[in-house]
Amino acid sequence: ATVRSYKQFGKNQMLGHAVKVSSRQFPRVHQIAQDCAETLGIAPPTVYIVNQPTLNAMTYGTNDDSFILVHSALVDHLSDAELRDVIGHECGHIHNNHVVYLTTLHYLQTISSLLTEYLVYPAIIALRAWTRRAEITCDRAGLLCSRDLEVAERSLAKLALGSHKLYEQLDLEEFVNQFEEGQEGPGRYMEVFATHPYIPKRILALRAFAESALYRTHVGLGTDGLSMHAVDKKVHDIIKVVG
């Protein structure tokens, strides 16, 4: 009930300071969202553009009434193919019934400064552990929508970089290799406080999914490939925080 109330409050805020996407308003973004919804077999979501300089998108609401919030900078920085990957990722949250839990985490983080923090922090930590895994699942949904591993990797790398001037100079393999370097030292445990896995991990996890028979069949590369059980085992070893 709290999530439903907070969802309505958040939706009213969106209508007040964000811009709703429709076939008449931002038809490019609207069509991408429609295509992703069709690919994943969900009802077309409501999408809003909000004036924010950071590269981000998020999904809130309930399982019956979800909305996607896209930062304006994201539309400016990404190609149509890359935007399809990101919006497909957000549609993946809807497809996998993640929305209530995402809204709950957002709500708890919002009220934690208003209530005694230690009362809600155990729930926040548990939900953050869950959401790191949910992000991996939805990266897969984004790839199913974009149908291009290179596009999906590039869109993730752009989230980390955030600079038009530097995108062409980015060496993706050098960036991914940061994963191994980041495995050294106690600082790696700080990821337990994060809502998203570190981006090099997400790229490696996405590469593992691209080896699956499920993905290869989806994009017409043949029916051979790893089983999803094998993929999940491989991904678990990539994204775990504690060795």
Disulfide bonds with the S-S distance in Angstrom:
none
